[in-house]
Amino acid sequence: MDERAIRIELAGRAYPLTISASEEVNVRRAVDEINESINRLKASYPLTDKQDLLAMAALEVTVRALNSAAAEQDHAVQELLTALERTLSEVRS
């Protein structure tokens, strides 16, 4: 496994990480999403404590990821049902 050391910044605080090279793109995307959520929350709510902002950002990002995964799963199930209906129609003909 090709590991690399990177430095990320969350809520204005730096964190060193050692990750596999294949994870770097997703780690950096996650950092960007979390920081964007923090900035959006700061602008919309009277939260000033960084721990509160991080907790709410983590909740927001996780809910978004779970909703996306559920939508993908629903789409896959719909495709399977459509294929099954097509097969049943062919058998009846």
Phi, psi and omega in degrees: 000130180274104180263151176217152177263129177231167177236127177242163177231121177240126178053038177080009181239134183274142178224127174275139179227148169245119185225165173284150183302326182291342180271346191302316182300314181291325177297314181293323176295319179297317178301315179299316180297317180296314180296322176296318178297318179299314180296319179295318179295319178302319183286334187259336186229155181279040178275129178240338181285127182298326179295318177297316179297317179295319180296315180291322177294318178299317178298313182299313182293319180294317178298318178298317179294318179294320178297320179295317179296320179295320179295319177296319180294318178299319179296317180296318178296318179299318178296319178296318179295320178297317178296320178295317177298320179297316179296317178297322178296320179293322180292322180291332184285000000 
